[in-house]
Amino acid sequence: MQSDTNVSVLPLRSGSSGNLTVVRHGDSAILVDAGLPSGRALDQAIGEASLEWTQVEAILVSHLHGDHVNAHTVSRCSEHGIPIYIHEKNRRMFESRIFSRLDERKRARFQGQALLRTFDGESFPVGPVSVMAFQVPHDAVGLTCGFRLDVPCAGGRNLRIAMATDLGHGGNGLFEDFVDSDLILIEANHDERMLADSGRHDRHRVSGDGGHLSNRQAAMLLVRALKESRKPPSGIVLCHLSSDHNNPHLAAATVREILAHHDIDGIRLHVAPSPHPLAVPFPLETRSSTGYN
């Protein structure tokens, strides 16, 4: 199922076991993160999206944790000539911790095709799509990013997709990066009470400013972004749910309750399953410019 804009978003994998989101436009696609446990798992995910590797224009990497990028990711890119985009501040760590794990032949092929691309604070093109990375707080080595993608569609309009799937808090004006989006993908990692009552030894790290966003924090970030938006998004996707300290029903119910408390309703809310893919791509629909009161 795709909208008449011919743009769709499919969060195929979401969680600590691996992350991979497909942004498809026409016959091409961009992957946002692709940290799966094997090359076979990557091939399976691409197949579930009804894609061939030859249709993948690039992989955008949010940060260097292994559930977002690893040697299997780079190996497939080397085999199929797919560029990997990382923040320039992550380049040295990428080369020493991830790229070095490839065999010599694959390293030579990757380097020979100049497949490693870096970005900084400026927008950059991937085919017809304009990409803007923004920094988010997370305790990964180096720098962690969210992304805004402006995808051209029929009628000369751009569809804006904003996503951040690992972040410790939503303060310091971070909501501004989600304003006026057509689709928002945001982490809703844990229920605060479930995490606090658990025996997890690192629960203070998870709930800290460099950890992961709770359901409540995700909802409050959305409230700020949506109140400032001139139009409602087509939908919201909650991502990176903990399998131990959250569940899809609780995450969706918490976010809906807080949005409703702030007089925000009528927006489709999906939860990205982990480790199972959504049954169909998430379609983007052109919405009216009606804002919120």
NORBELWO-V858471 format. One record per residue. N is the residue number from 1. RES is the residue in one letter. PHI is phi in radians with two decimals (NA if undefined). D_FIRST is the distance of its C-alpha to the first C-alpha in Angstrom with 1 decimal. Layout:
N	RES	PHI	D_FIRST
N	RES	PHI	D_FIRST
This chain:
1	M	NA	0.0
2	Q	-2.35	3.8
3	S	-1.39	6.9
4	D	-1.26	9.8
5	T	-1.37	11.6
6	N	1.11	9.8
7	V	-2.17	10.3
8	S	-2.52	8.6
9	V	-2.22	10.7
10	L	-2.28	10.8
11	P	-1.39	14.2
12	L	-1.26	14.8
13	R	-2.31	18.5
14	S	-2.68	20.4
15	G	2.51	24.1
16	S	-1.19	27.5
17	S	-1.49	26.6
18	G	2.66	24.3
19	N	-2.33	21.9
20	L	-2.80	19.1
21	T	-2.08	16.3
22	V	-1.77	14.2
23	V	-1.92	13.8
24	R	-1.86	12.1
25	H	-2.39	13.2
26	G	1.10	13.1
27	D	-1.65	14.3
28	S	-2.01	16.0
29	A	-2.62	15.6
30	I	-2.02	18.1
31	L	-1.72	18.7
32	V	-1.84	20.4
33	D	1.12	22.8
34	A	-2.80	22.8
35	G	-1.71	25.6
36	L	-1.86	25.0
37	P	-1.31	28.1
38	S	-2.80	28.2
39	G	-1.11	27.0
40	R	-1.11	25.6
41	A	-1.12	23.5
42	L	-1.14	22.2
43	D	-1.05	21.5
44	Q	-1.11	19.6
45	A	-1.10	17.4
46	I	-1.07	16.7
47	G	-1.12	15.9
48	E	-1.12	13.5
49	A	-1.49	11.5
50	S	1.00	11.9
51	L	-2.03	14.4
52	E	-1.90	18.1
53	W	-1.02	20.7
54	T	-1.15	21.6
55	Q	-1.55	18.4
56	V	-1.46	19.4
57	E	-1.41	21.5
58	A	-2.99	23.0
59	I	-2.08	23.2
60	L	-1.65	24.3
61	V	-1.91	26.5
62	S	-1.33	27.2
63	H	-2.91	30.4
64	L	-1.73	32.2
65	H	-1.13	31.8
66	G	-1.15	30.9
67	D	-1.47	27.7
68	H	-2.12	26.4
69	V	-2.75	28.2
70	N	-2.75	30.7
71	A	-1.12	32.4
72	H	-1.13	29.6
73	T	-1.04	27.3
74	V	-1.16	30.1
75	S	-1.07	30.8
76	R	-1.13	27.4
77	C	-1.14	27.6
78	S	-1.09	31.1
79	E	-1.17	30.0
80	H	-1.92	27.2
81	G	1.19	28.7
82	I	-1.80	26.2
83	P	-1.19	27.8
84	I	-1.95	28.0
85	Y	-1.86	28.6
86	I	-2.30	30.8
87	H	-1.16	33.1
88	E	-1.02	36.5
89	K	-1.30	38.2
90	N	-1.75	36.4
91	R	-1.09	37.4
92	R	-1.09	40.6
93	M	-1.20	39.3
94	F	-1.04	36.3
95	E	-1.17	38.8
96	S	-1.44	41.2
97	R	-1.77	39.0
98	I	-2.05	35.9
99	F	-1.06	36.6
100	S	-1.14	40.0
101	R	-1.43	38.6
102	L	-1.30	37.3
103	D	-1.26	39.8
104	E	-1.05	41.8
105	R	-1.11	40.0
106	K	-1.23	36.6
107	R	-1.08	38.2
108	A	-1.13	39.8
109	R	-1.13	36.7
110	F	-1.08	34.8
111	Q	-1.19	37.7
112	G	-1.10	38.4
113	Q	-1.64	34.9
114	A	0.90	35.3
115	L	-1.50	32.0
116	L	-1.53	32.9
117	R	-2.07	32.3
118	T	-2.08	33.4
119	F	-2.30	32.7
120	D	-2.32	34.7
121	G	-1.64	34.5
122	E	-1.85	33.3
123	S	-1.21	29.8
124	F	-2.55	28.9
125	P	-1.59	26.5
126	V	-2.20	24.1
127	G	1.05	23.3
128	P	-1.44	22.2
129	V	-1.59	21.2
130	S	-1.67	24.1
131	V	-2.01	24.6
132	M	-2.23	27.1
133	A	-1.64	28.2
134	F	-2.36	30.1
135	Q	-1.32	32.4
136	V	-2.24	31.8
137	P	-1.41	34.5
138	H	-2.79	34.1
139	D	-1.56	36.8
140	A	-1.25	35.5
141	V	-1.10	38.1
142	G	1.52	37.7
143	L	-2.13	35.2
144	T	-1.90	31.8
145	C	-2.16	29.2
146	G	-1.79	26.2
147	F	-2.37	24.1
148	R	-2.01	23.0
149	L	-2.05	20.7
150	D	-1.80	20.7
151	V	-1.91	18.0
152	P	-1.21	18.8
153	C	-2.44	16.4
154	A	-1.02	17.0
155	G	1.47	20.3
156	G	1.41	22.0
157	R	-1.63	20.6
158	N	-1.69	19.9
159	L	-1.72	17.3
160	R	-1.82	19.2
161	I	-2.01	18.0
162	A	-2.09	20.9
163	M	-2.57	21.3
164	A	-2.67	24.3
165	T	-1.99	24.1
166	D	-2.49	27.9
167	L	-2.74	30.4
168	G	-1.49	33.5
169	H	-2.74	33.7
170	G	-2.00	32.2
171	G	-1.50	35.4
172	N	0.99	37.2
173	G	1.31	34.9
174	L	-1.07	31.8
175	F	-0.99	29.7
176	E	-1.07	30.3
177	D	-1.30	27.8
178	F	-1.93	25.0
179	V	-1.15	26.1
180	D	1.07	24.0
181	S	-1.53	20.8
182	D	-1.50	17.3
183	L	-2.56	16.1
184	I	-2.09	18.7
185	L	-1.99	18.8
186	I	-2.40	22.2
187	E	-1.17	24.3
188	A	-2.38	25.4
189	N	-1.29	27.5
190	H	-2.59	30.0
191	D	-1.51	31.6
192	E	-1.07	35.0
193	R	-1.21	37.1
194	M	-1.05	35.6
195	L	-1.18	36.2
196	A	-1.10	39.7
197	D	-1.47	40.7
198	S	-1.40	39.6
199	G	-1.63	42.0
200	R	-1.08	40.0
201	H	-1.22	42.6
202	D	-1.87	40.6
203	R	-1.10	39.1
204	H	-1.24	41.0
205	R	-1.18	39.3
206	V	-1.03	35.8
207	S	-1.53	36.6
208	G	-1.39	38.6
209	D	-1.17	37.8
210	G	-1.91	36.8
211	G	-1.74	34.7
212	H	-2.34	31.5
213	L	-1.37	30.1
214	S	-1.42	30.5
215	N	-1.00	28.3
216	R	-1.12	30.9
217	Q	-1.12	31.1
218	A	-1.06	27.4
219	A	-1.09	27.5
220	M	-1.20	30.6
221	L	-1.09	29.1
222	L	-1.10	26.2
223	V	-1.02	28.7
224	R	-1.06	30.6
225	A	-1.14	27.7
226	L	-1.26	26.2
227	K	-1.14	29.7
228	E	-1.56	30.3
229	S	-1.43	27.0
230	R	-1.46	27.2
231	K	-2.59	23.7
232	P	-1.37	21.5
233	P	-1.30	18.5
234	S	-1.13	14.9
235	G	-3.00	15.1
236	I	-2.27	17.2
237	V	-2.08	16.6
238	L	-1.54	19.9
239	C	-2.19	20.7
240	H	1.01	23.5
241	L	-1.23	24.6
242	S	-1.25	27.9
243	S	-1.39	27.9
244	D	-1.78	31.6
245	H	-2.17	31.8
246	N	-2.93	28.6
247	N	-2.70	25.8
248	P	-1.00	22.3
249	H	-1.11	23.8
250	L	-1.16	26.7
251	A	-1.06	25.0
252	A	-1.13	22.6
253	A	-1.14	25.6
254	T	-1.12	27.9
255	V	-1.15	25.7
256	R	-1.06	24.9
257	E	-1.08	28.6
258	I	-1.23	29.8
259	L	-1.07	27.4
260	A	-1.11	28.5
261	H	-1.05	32.0
262	H	-1.78	31.6
263	D	1.08	30.1
264	I	-2.04	26.5
265	D	-2.60	24.0
266	G	1.41	20.8
267	I	-1.74	18.7
268	R	-1.16	15.7
269	L	-2.12	16.9
270	H	-2.05	15.2
271	V	-2.06	17.4
272	A	-1.25	16.6
273	P	-1.27	18.0
274	S	-2.40	20.8
275	P	-1.70	21.1
276	H	-1.54	18.0
277	P	-1.35	14.5
278	L	-1.11	11.7
279	A	-1.19	9.8
280	V	-2.40	6.3
281	P	-1.06	6.3
282	F	-1.51	7.8
283	P	-1.44	7.0
284	L	-1.67	10.4
285	E	-2.09	11.8
286	T	-1.19	15.2
287	R	-1.96	17.7
288	S	-1.22	21.3
289	S	-1.59	24.1
290	T	-1.15	25.7
291	G	-1.61	27.2
292	Y	-1.91	28.7
293	N	-1.35	32.2
